[in-house]
Amino acid sequence: MTAEDFTRVLHFIHIYDTHFFNAYYEYNYNYIVLYCSIIQQITNRPTNSKHVTAQTPNLNNLVQVISSADPSILPTWKSKLPLWIPQFPSHFTFPQIPYPPVPYSQQKMPLIQLQPHPFTILPSHPSLPPEPARSEVKQIANTALQEALELLNSDLPKWEKDSKTRRSPPANTDIRLLRTLRKTESTLDTASKQKPEFWVCRQSEHHDATVVGSASWTEFEDGLRSEHAEHEMEYTPSVTGVERLLQWTEQEIGELDINGVTFKDVDVEVNLITHTFHPTALISPRSFISFTISATYDAHSNEPSYPSKGFITVQIPLYPDQSTTPKAIYEKIKSVVPKRTIFANYASVERVAKKNRAAESSSQIVSDRLAQPSLIQWTMATTSDAGGLIPQWVQKNWTLGGVPRAVVADVGLFIDWTAKRRAST
């Protein structure tokens, strides 16, 4: 078997095999060290696990290599794979890695990242098996919101801005796009081998008014803060299914104080969201499992231009591996997703903030300033991977209908949906 064949085996397992997802996300970097060492010995050049090039079903090849290094790793694979196992050269040597590997709960990984997390990261819940390493829901909500604030306040100002603004009728506002390659931080040595994530962000400002082309603060809050996933299905044509898998109550969380910001009305839930695309015969449905954390906040500055209030919604991707997902939840996922579904991933941070009326020239009549509507800032940053055979360069491309165009279109879709709701009341 050639080095290229072996590399394809590795990538097939890394991306598609559910048993490997369990091993990868539970024992993450110890396995990556092992795989990269093997590939380097075959090809005589450094490599890593992210150079996805092709697919091949010869999974047993890698099973043989791993078993040679440690027979206790993934013993169940041999029962489900073909019997063809070629012989590998005897001169292979394998790095010494600790066993059992480092548990996921001890790895310092960010919550907001494109790489999906296993269900084992979820906080304590009656539907989840009790584990000593499980965080309390208040703790994990605090961490997620802290990461969101860092992205919005520290990272976002450094992102590259598009040279021109976009429009999304019927919204009557300019939309600014920003992009970056964002490397998630980790305390593990192999973090330097991780490929940076492509993030795109849109920013827009809207008059706080129930007028054509805009929406009031109440409409923004009702539409984007309350029942976020369910409302998204109403105004986004591709979203064809939303299933609530888990939910935590506000009473379990209470208020959170993060960097001087007091968050309240904290909602935490896990949703299964399915997108269907046309032609359905050619494009498989995509299902996303989103660990969603949302909270409101009030003003925490006396500066006139500072937002007077707002809310933040964070979405974190999960992966439904059979061995780490509770049986009842796993069976529910299987029963709900359409045939041929591909599980895809996205992470996002969304903030909607109401700005105070900024102090203007003293010559301006106060009554004139008070008569002007407040402005609502809408910011949404996301990273995603549709999976399947859709290349990353297509997903990033505006002209070909990639993520940048999709996030801009969402503004018009929401404003149009809001106007129809307003007219029906």
Secondary structure in CASP SS format (residue, H / E / C, confidence):
PFRMAT SS
TARGET T0000
AUTHOR 0000-0000-0000
METHOD secondary structure of the structure
MODEL  1
M C 1.00
T C 1.00
A H 1.00
E H 1.00
D H 1.00
F H 1.00
T H 1.00
R H 1.00
V H 1.00
L H 1.00
H H 1.00
F H 1.00
I H 1.00
H H 1.00
I H 1.00
Y H 1.00
D C 1.00
T H 1.00
H H 1.00
F H 1.00
F H 1.00
N H 1.00
A H 1.00
Y H 1.00
Y H 1.00
E H 1.00
Y H 1.00
N H 1.00
Y H 1.00
N H 1.00
Y H 1.00
I H 1.00
V H 1.00
L H 1.00
Y H 1.00
C H 1.00
S H 1.00
I H 1.00
I H 1.00
Q H 1.00
Q H 1.00
I H 1.00
T H 1.00
N C 1.00
R C 1.00
P C 1.00
T C 1.00
N C 1.00
S C 1.00
K C 1.00
H C 1.00
V C 1.00
T C 1.00
A C 1.00
Q C 1.00
T C 1.00
P C 1.00
N C 1.00
L H 1.00
N H 1.00
N H 1.00
L H 1.00
V H 1.00
Q H 1.00
V H 1.00
I H 1.00
S H 1.00
S H 1.00
A H 1.00
D C 1.00
P C 1.00
S C 1.00
I C 1.00
L C 1.00
P H 1.00
T H 1.00
W H 1.00
K H 1.00
S H 1.00
K C 1.00
L C 1.00
P C 1.00
L C 1.00
W C 1.00
I C 1.00
P C 1.00
Q C 1.00
F C 1.00
P C 1.00
S C 1.00
H C 1.00
F C 1.00
T C 1.00
F C 1.00
P C 1.00
Q C 1.00
I C 1.00
P C 1.00
Y C 1.00
P C 1.00
P C 1.00
V C 1.00
P C 1.00
Y H 1.00
S H 1.00
Q H 1.00
Q C 1.00
K C 1.00
M C 1.00
P C 1.00
L C 1.00
I C 1.00
Q C 1.00
L C 1.00
Q C 1.00
P C 1.00
H E 1.00
P C 1.00
F H 1.00
T H 1.00
I H 1.00
L C 1.00
P C 1.00
S C 1.00
H C 1.00
P C 1.00
S C 1.00
L C 1.00
P C 1.00
P C 1.00
E C 1.00
P C 1.00
A C 1.00
R C 1.00
S C 1.00
E C 1.00
V H 1.00
K H 1.00
Q H 1.00
I H 1.00
A H 1.00
N H 1.00
T H 1.00
A H 1.00
L H 1.00
Q H 1.00
E H 1.00
A H 1.00
L H 1.00
E H 1.00
L H 1.00
L H 1.00
N H 1.00
S H 1.00
D H 1.00
L H 1.00
P H 1.00
K H 1.00
W C 1.00
E E 1.00
K E 1.00
D C 1.00
S C 1.00
K C 1.00
T C 1.00
R E 1.00
R C 1.00
S C 1.00
P C 1.00
P C 1.00
A C 1.00
N C 1.00
T C 1.00
D C 1.00
I E 1.00
R E 1.00
L E 1.00
L E 1.00
R E 1.00
T E 1.00
L E 1.00
R E 1.00
K C 1.00
T C 1.00
E C 1.00
S C 1.00
T C 1.00
L C 1.00
D H 1.00
T H 1.00
A H 1.00
S H 1.00
K H 1.00
Q C 1.00
K C 1.00
P C 1.00
E E 1.00
F E 1.00
W E 1.00
V E 1.00
C E 1.00
R E 1.00
Q E 1.00
S E 1.00
E E 1.00
H E 1.00
H E 1.00
D E 1.00
A C 1.00
T C 1.00
V C 1.00
V C 1.00
G C 1.00
S C 1.00
A E 1.00
S C 1.00
W H 1.00
T H 1.00
E H 1.00
F H 1.00
E H 1.00
D H 1.00
G H 1.00
L H 1.00
R H 1.00
S C 1.00
E C 1.00
H H 1.00
A H 1.00
E H 1.00
H H 1.00
E H 1.00
M H 1.00
E H 1.00
Y H 1.00
T C 1.00
P C 1.00
S C 1.00
V E 1.00
T E 1.00
G E 1.00
V E 1.00
E E 1.00
R E 1.00
L E 1.00
L E 1.00
Q E 1.00
W E 1.00
T C 1.00
E H 1.00
Q H 1.00
E H 1.00
I C 1.00
G C 1.00
E C 1.00
L E 1.00
D E 1.00
I E 1.00
N C 1.00
G C 1.00
V E 1.00
T E 1.00
F E 1.00
K E 1.00
D E 1.00
V E 1.00
D E 1.00
V E 1.00
E E 1.00
V E 1.00
N E 1.00
L E 1.00
I E 1.00
T E 1.00
H E 1.00
T C 1.00
F C 1.00
H C 1.00
P C 1.00
T C 1.00
A C 1.00
L C 1.00
I C 1.00
S C 1.00
P C 1.00
R E 1.00
S E 1.00
F E 1.00
I E 1.00
S E 1.00
F E 1.00
T E 1.00
I E 1.00
S E 1.00
A E 1.00
T E 1.00
Y E 1.00
D E 1.00
A C 1.00
H C 1.00
S C 1.00
N C 1.00
E C 1.00
P C 1.00
S C 1.00
Y C 1.00
P E 1.00
S E 1.00
K E 1.00
G E 1.00
F E 1.00
I E 1.00
T E 1.00
V E 1.00
Q E 1.00
I E 1.00
P E 1.00
L E 1.00
Y C 1.00
P C 1.00
D C 1.00
Q C 1.00
S C 1.00
T C 1.00
T C 1.00
P C 1.00
K H 1.00
A H 1.00
I H 1.00
Y H 1.00
E H 1.00
K H 1.00
I H 1.00
K H 1.00
S H 1.00
V H 1.00
V C 1.00
P C 1.00
K C 1.00
R C 1.00
T C 1.00
I E 1.00
F E 1.00
A C 1.00
N E 1.00
Y E 1.00
A E 1.00
S E 1.00
V E 1.00
E E 1.00
R E 1.00
V E 1.00
A E 1.00
K E 1.00
K E 1.00
N C 1.00
R C 1.00
A C 1.00
A C 1.00
E C 1.00
S C 1.00
S C 1.00
S C 1.00
Q C 1.00
I C 1.00
V H 1.00
S H 1.00
D H 1.00
R H 1.00
L H 1.00
A H 1.00
Q C 1.00
P C 1.00
S C 1.00
L E 1.00
I E 1.00
Q E 1.00
W E 1.00
T E 1.00
M E 1.00
A E 1.00
T E 1.00
T E 1.00
S E 1.00
D E 1.00
A C 1.00
G C 1.00
G C 1.00
L C 1.00
I C 1.00
P C 1.00
Q H 1.00
W H 1.00
V H 1.00
Q H 1.00
K C 1.00
N C 1.00
W C 1.00
T C 1.00
L C 1.00
G C 1.00
G C 1.00
V H 1.00
P H 1.00
R H 1.00
A H 1.00
V H 1.00
V H 1.00
A H 1.00
D H 1.00
V H 1.00
G H 1.00
L H 1.00
F H 1.00
I H 1.00
D H 1.00
W H 1.00
T H 1.00
A H 1.00
K H 1.00
R H 1.00
R H 1.00
A H 1.00
S H 1.00
T C 1.00
END
